[in-house]
Amino acid sequence: MEKTYLYWQGKAKWVRGVTPDLTYNKWNFVLYPAEVHLAEIRELQAKGMKNVLKRDEVEGWYMNISRPTQRVWKGKVIPFAPPVIVDAEGRPLDGVTIGNGSDVTAKIEKYEHPTPSGKKATAIRWEGMRVDTLVPFEKTTDFPEPQASMVQGLDEQPKQKPF
């Protein structure tokens, strides 16, 4: 199984690199790739890559990139380590929540795998990320209606420790 690494730059949104998405058991993020990478992404799609390139009318082309928390291989569960995320100087960004619009360089593992028909397909997996320009994550408190009335009063309630 041949592996190579790709380095795609662009804007990131919805980065889940600290805590995985437990619904799908994966770490993931949305990449709005720089224009220079679009031809390479389309070429990979022609080779069977399942990641879909979509277009947002406001911000342009984007795709979801992920890394599973585990895989079953030959009947055994193999855990995957989370992606490594570093700042522009290469220092770990452990526990830092990355805000939407941060400029990133994503390290993507490209590999081939057999298909049920006996052919080969190309797949990608998120390996790591360098955050070149960090946009701090800011929790919103300015909700539009009807959400504003749904959360009204919660901030005034005492905080309790989980069970």
Order of alpha helices (4+ residues) and beta strands (2+ residues): beta-beta-alpha-beta-beta-beta-beta-beta-beta-beta-alpha
